[in-house]
Amino acid sequence: MAQELDLELGLAPHEPWIVKKNITETDLLYGGSVILPKQEFETLIIPQMERGLVENLGHGVEVKVHIVEEGHESDDYTLTLVKCNGSYMLRGGWYDMAKANGYKPNDEIGLMWDK
């Protein structure tokens, strides 16, 4: 017996970002870090990460960040992803990356995990 396959198609623009965050003034302080939305990070990103990376988040793990902005060339950065006091954050290069890309308070960034 043949199975039916129900596909839903739409014309909405592709939205790859599974976690979004509005940049705050605190996120832009010199030498600072950006705190990521905890619930979304734990439910949408952590399950996609390799077990060894997750186990080492307390010590910090090096991650490659690929910046994609409409109308601009893409750039790559190496940052440290760390879990500290129950929060997930990007640091170790975040400030330089934010400055180079001209991020301002209330700018929205989107994140996805690319295995």
N, C-alpha and C positions, 0 to 999 in steps of 0.2 A: 504494500500500500504506500502510495506516495505521500511524503510529508509536505505540508504547506509551509512556506517561508514568508513571514510578514516583514517587509522592509519599509521603513519610514524614511522618506527623502524630504529634504527641505532646501531652501535657497538661502538660509542664514549664513553669514560669513563664518569661516572656520575659526574656532576659538580654542586653541590648544592649551591655554593657561588654566590649570586646575586649581591653583591657589593664587589669590590676588591680595595685594596689600597696598594701602595708601601710605606713602612716605610721610613720616612725621619730622618735626624739627629735631627731635632727639636722634632720629636715625641718621641725620646729616652732621652730627657733631664730629669734630676732628678726632681721629683715632677710634671712632665708635663702631658700632655694629648695627645691623638691622634685625629686629626681632620679628620672626615669622609667625603667622597665625597658627597657634598650637593645634587646635582641633582639626583644621583642614590639613595641616602638615602630617599629623599622626594618622589620619584616616586615608589620605590620598597619596602621600609621598612615601612615608615609612614602609608601607607594604611593598612598594616597588624597589626598595633598596636592598642590596646584598646584605646578608646577615652580619658579616664581619664589619661592614660600615656602621650599621645600626649599633652594634655592640661597642664600638669605639667612639660614638658621638660625645661621650663625656670627656674624652681627651681631645676631641676635635679631629675631623677628617678633612683632607684636602679635596676640594671639588672644583671642577672646571665649570665656569659660568659663561654661557654663550649669549651675548646681548643681541636681541633682534628688535630693531626699531623700524617702523615704516618710513621709507624714504631715505634711510641711512645704511651705510655699510655695517656689517655685523662685526663685533669685537669679541675677543675671548679674554677671560680673566681667571686667575686661580685664587680662590677664597678658601677660608676655613669654615666648615659647617660644624657647629658645636651645640650640645645640649648643656645648659647651665642653669641651675636653680629652677628646673622644670620648663624652661623656655628654649626654643630652638632659634639659633641666630646665625647669620653670616657675618664673619669678621675677617681680620687679616687680609686687608685689601679692599674691603667694602667702601671705606671713605674715598679712596683714590678712584674707584670705579664710579661711585656716585658723582664725584666732582667732574670726572672726565666726560660723563654723560649728561651733565647739567641738571641732575635731579633736584627738584624743589619740593617743599612741603606740599602735600596733597596730590603729588604725581602718583599715578597708579602703576605698580609693577605686577607682572604676572609670572608665575613659576610653574614649571613642569619638570618631571624627572625623566631624563632620557638615558635609558640603560645603555 
